[in-house]
Amino acid sequence: MKKSIKTLICALALGTTVAFAGPGDNAKKPTTFGAVIYKNIDGGVNVNVEKSVANYVAVLVTNANGDLLARQSIGKKEKKACIKFNLQGLQDGAYKISVVGKGEKMEKEFTITSQETVVERMLTFE
């Protein structure tokens, strides 16, 4: 009897913990489109967008001040799009890529930093 009561209490405690464990309101994802943002080998960024509803979607690249650096629109008839941004000419700093469509927005922040060049010197004796 004691063993079954302990098992019941543990199951109830675990069940209520899992029932209330959720992403919360802050983690809402867009429902009319899905987007994946990733770095490519060339030092640029690829943005793949797949839409479930026929509407316009815009992909924006902005700097830390909010200045628009690039904009690419995806038309109503396009269901999927792969957009490549070349970031080679941008200075070091913080940037943001936003995918915006019909009241929904997905944002990803990234930072560009240059690697220091190391000068190697060789000394030989004869």
JOQUI-V809180 format. One record per residue. PSI is psi in degrees with one decimal (999 if undefined). OMEGA is omega in radians with two decimals (999 if undefined). Layout:
[[PSI OMEGA] [PSI OMEGA]]
This chain:
[[-44.8 -3.13] [-37.4 -3.11] [-40.2 -3.13] [-32.7 3.09] [-42.9 3.10] [-42.1 3.13] [-41.9 3.13] [-42.6 3.14] [-42.6 3.12] [-42.1 3.13] [-40.4 3.12] [-43.2 3.13] [-43.4 3.13] [-39.7 3.14] [-41.4 3.13] [-32.4 3.10] [-45.3 -3.14] [-34.4 -3.12] [-33.9 -3.11] [-2.6 3.12] [107.9 3.14] [170.7 -3.11] [-18.9 3.13] [178.8 -3.10] [-23.9 -3.09] [-15.3 -3.05] [26.8 3.14] [133.8 3.13] [153.2 3.09] [144.0 -3.12] [-19.1 -3.11] [-10.4 3.08] [158.8 3.02] [142.4 -3.11] [143.9 3.07] [128.1 -3.13] [125.8 -3.13] [157.4 -3.14] [140.4 3.08] [174.9 -3.06] [-33.1 -3.07] [2.5 -3.13] [9.3 3.10] [-168.1 -3.13] [135.9 3.03] [139.7 3.08] [115.4 3.08] [126.8 -3.11] [133.5 3.04] [125.0 -3.07] [142.7 3.07] [-14.0 3.14] [142.2 3.14] [93.7 3.05] [169.6 3.13] [142.1 3.06] [138.2 3.11] [140.9 3.06] [122.5 -3.04] [142.8 3.00] [122.1 -3.13] [158.0 3.08] [-174.4 -3.08] [-26.3 3.12] [-6.8 -3.12] [6.2 3.12] [133.6 -3.13] [121.3 -3.14] [-33.7 3.14] [148.5 3.11] [133.2 3.08] [126.0 -3.12] [146.2 3.08] [121.6 -3.06] [169.6 -3.12] [-38.3 -3.03] [-18.3 3.14] [123.8 3.11] [-33.8 -3.12] [147.0 3.09] [144.3 3.04] [116.1 -3.08] [132.2 3.13] [127.6 3.08] [128.0 3.07] [117.6 -3.07] [14.6 -3.06] [-35.5 -3.06] [-2.6 -3.09] [145.0 3.10] [165.8 3.07] [139.9 3.11] [-173.5 -3.13] [139.4 -3.12] [167.7 -3.14] [137.7 3.00] [128.0 -3.14] [135.9 3.01] [116.8 -2.99] [132.8 3.09] [122.3 3.03] [62.9 3.06] [1.9 3.13] [147.3 -3.09] [138.8 3.04] [128.6 -3.09] [146.4 3.08] [122.2 3.12] [146.2 3.09] [162.1 -3.11] [137.9 3.07] [125.7 3.07] [136.8 3.10] [143.6 3.08] [139.9 3.11] [138.6 3.09] [132.3 -3.12] [124.7 3.11] [121.0 3.12] [130.0 3.12] [142.4 -3.14] [133.9 3.13] [124.2 3.13] [144.7 3.11] [142.2 3.10] [999 999]]
